[in-house]
Amino acid sequence: MSEEKENGKKEIEVFPFIEGETIDLVAFNSKWADLYCKWQNDPNVRRYARNMWPHTIEDVKKWFEPSPDRHTREFIVFTIYHKGDKRPIGSVGFSRINWVNKNANIFVVIGEPEYWGKSIAIEANKLLIKYGFTEMNFHKIYASVHSPNTRSLRAAEKLGFQKEGIIKKVEYVDGRYVDEHKFALFKRDWIKSNQNES
Ligand SMILES: CC(C)(COP(=O)(O)OP(=O)(O)OC[C@H]1O[C@@H](n2cnc3c(N)ncnc32)[C@H](O)[C@@H]1OP(=O)(O)O)[C@@H](O)C(=O)NCCC(=O)NCCS
């Protein structure tokens, strides 16, 4: 699969790692560094993604410097690639991976706001969660969402995450302190709900 330029010239070869219906998850790619930089700085995207610092292209290029061995890394990230429109539109991944306790934090950013509200975050999360439980052998996947981010709160519930607690007034967003909601999904519950679905 490849991205086509207007003149039909092939631009970047795309190799899906996980295939979905609307989207594929593709390895994070230094060739899209400009795009990742745009998403990091976009006022609408960064507002709830908690990127308070400006990013230069040099900052973003550092992400692609050699990382720790794959068995000890704390971070796995994919580009969300829209299959129909043949373009990268966001990223999804695990951070704070703990290989001993077998848990990780999940995050998602749809960097192109025109794709918001189309259930793409839900699809991307579902693909990543399946990978986390069936390939990475995670026992627990957790997420933190602050209260003004109603889309993410709704998405966490739809994905079957259970609320573990609320940390009061811990995040400073738009000039005020807001609550952080802690969500978690256990492998055993995910297996049960997926058996019921099939
Ligand atoms: C938050 C974000 C990932 C959600 O992605 P998305 O693809 O728009 O989400 P979805 O379309 O899958 O919608 C998830 C739920 O959000 C809710 N939602 C959608 N549009 C909404 C809106 N305008 N206002 C409030 N809730 C909305 C819906 O209830 C939807 O569930 P539904 O399918 O039952 O309707 C995306 O908006 C984004 O990347 N924002 C910037 C970065 C960010 O906030 N990242 C998350 C940090 S925790």
The ligand as an SDF file (V2000), in Angstrom:
LIG
                    3D

 48 50  0  0  0  0  0  0  0  0999 V2000
  -10.4900   12.6230   22.3790 C   0  0  0  0  0  0  0  0  0  0  0  0
  -10.3720   12.0400   20.9790 C   0  0  0  0  0  0  0  0  0  0  0  0
   -9.2500   11.0190   20.9680 C   0  0  0  0  0  0  0  0  0  0  0  0
  -11.7000   11.3630   20.6420 C   0  0  0  0  0  0  0  0  0  0  0  0
  -11.6150   10.8750   19.3280 O   0  0  0  0  0  0  0  0  0  0  0  0
  -12.8960   10.7140   18.4060 P   0  0  0  0  0  0  0  0  0  0  0  0
  -12.4840    9.8430   17.2380 O   0  0  0  0  0  0  0  0  0  0  0  0
  -13.4980   12.0350   18.1150 O   0  0  0  0  0  0  0  0  0  0  0  0
  -13.8600    9.9070   19.3400 O   0  0  0  0  0  0  0  0  0  0  0  0
  -15.0490    9.0160   18.8530 P   0  0  0  0  0  0  0  0  0  0  0  0
  -15.6600    9.5430   17.5800 O   0  0  0  0  0  0  0  0  0  0  0  0
  -14.5870    7.5880   18.8660 O   0  0  0  0  0  0  0  0  0  0  0  0
  -16.1250    9.3100   19.9730 O   0  0  0  0  0  0  0  0  0  0  0  0
  -16.0170    8.8130   21.2750 C   0  0  0  0  0  0  0  0  0  0  0  0
  -17.2270    9.3050   22.0340 C   0  0  0  0  0  0  0  0  0  0  0  0
  -17.0620   10.7120   22.2190 O   0  0  0  0  0  0  0  0  0  0  0  0
  -18.3320   11.3200   22.2580 C   0  0  0  0  0  0  0  0  0  0  0  0
  -18.3400   12.5300   21.4160 N   0  0  0  0  0  0  0  0  0  0  0  0
  -18.1700   12.6230   20.0830 C   0  0  0  0  0  0  0  0  0  0  0  0
  -18.2540   13.9070   19.7150 N   0  0  0  0  0  0  0  0  0  0  0  0
  -18.4640   14.6220   20.8440 C   0  0  0  0  0  0  0  0  0  0  0  0
  -18.6100   16.0090   21.1260 C   0  0  0  0  0  0  0  0  0  0  0  0
  -18.5770   16.9340   20.1650 N   0  0  0  0  0  0  0  0  0  0  0  0
  -18.7980   16.3910   22.4090 N   0  0  0  0  0  0  0  0  0  0  0  0
  -18.8350   15.4750   23.3840 C   0  0  0  0  0  0  0  0  0  0  0  0
  -18.7130   14.1460   23.1910 N   0  0  0  0  0  0  0  0  0  0  0  0
  -18.5200   13.7440   21.9240 C   0  0  0  0  0  0  0  0  0  0  0  0
  -19.3190   10.3770   21.7520 C   0  0  0  0  0  0  0  0  0  0  0  0
  -20.1720   10.0230   22.8420 O   0  0  0  0  0  0  0  0  0  0  0  0
  -18.5640    9.1770   21.2890 C   0  0  0  0  0  0  0  0  0  0  0  0
  -19.2480    8.0670   21.6380 O   0  0  0  0  0  0  0  0  0  0  0  0
  -20.4960    7.5950   20.7000 P   0  0  0  0  0  0  0  0  0  0  0  0
  -19.8650    6.7990   19.6100 O   0  0  0  0  0  0  0  0  0  0  0  0
  -21.3330    6.8250   21.6560 O   0  0  0  0  0  0  0  0  0  0  0  0
  -21.2030    8.7800   20.1490 O   0  0  0  0  0  0  0  0  0  0  0  0
  -10.1000   13.1460   19.9220 C   0  0  0  0  0  0  0  0  0  0  0  0
  -11.1280   14.0780   19.9940 O   0  0  0  0  0  0  0  0  0  0  0  0
   -8.7510   13.7940   20.1050 C   0  0  0  0  0  0  0  0  0  0  0  0
   -7.7470   13.2790   19.6330 O   0  0  0  0  0  0  0  0  0  0  0  0
   -8.6990   14.9490   20.8240 N   0  0  0  0  0  0  0  0  0  0  0  0
   -7.4540   15.6750   21.0730 C   0  0  0  0  0  0  0  0  0  0  0  0
   -6.4630   14.9120   21.9320 C   0  0  0  0  0  0  0  0  0  0  0  0
   -7.0690   14.2440   23.1540 C   0  0  0  0  0  0  0  0  0  0  0  0
   -7.9080   14.8150   23.8110 O   0  0  0  0  0  0  0  0  0  0  0  0
   -6.6260   13.0030   23.4280 N   0  0  0  0  0  0  0  0  0  0  0  0
   -7.1110   12.2270   24.5410 C   0  0  0  0  0  0  0  0  0  0  0  0
   -6.4070   12.5490   25.8030 C   0  0  0  0  0  0  0  0  0  0  0  0
   -7.0620   11.5680   27.1460 S   0  0  0  0  0  0  0  0  0  0  0  0
  1  2  1  0
  2  3  1  0
  2  4  1  0
  2 36  1  0
  4  5  1  0
  5  6  1  0
  6  7  2  0
  6  8  1  0
  6  9  1  0
  9 10  1  0
 10 11  2  0
 10 12  1  0
 10 13  1  0
 13 14  1  0
 14 15  1  0
 15 16  1  0
 15 30  1  0
 16 17  1  0
 17 18  1  0
 17 28  1  0
 18 19  1  0
 18 27  1  0
 19 20  2  0
 20 21  1  0
 21 22  1  0
 21 27  2  0
 22 23  1  0
 22 24  2  0
 24 25  1  0
 25 26  2  0
 26 27  1  0
 28 29  1  0
 28 30  1  0
 30 31  1  0
 31 32  1  0
 32 33  2  0
 32 34  1  0
 32 35  1  0
 36 37  1  0
 36 38  1  0
 38 39  2  0
 38 40  1  0
 40 41  1  0
 41 42  1  0
 42 43  1  0
 43 44  2  0
 43 45  1  0
 45 46  1  0
 46 47  1  0
 47 48  1  0
M  END
$$$$
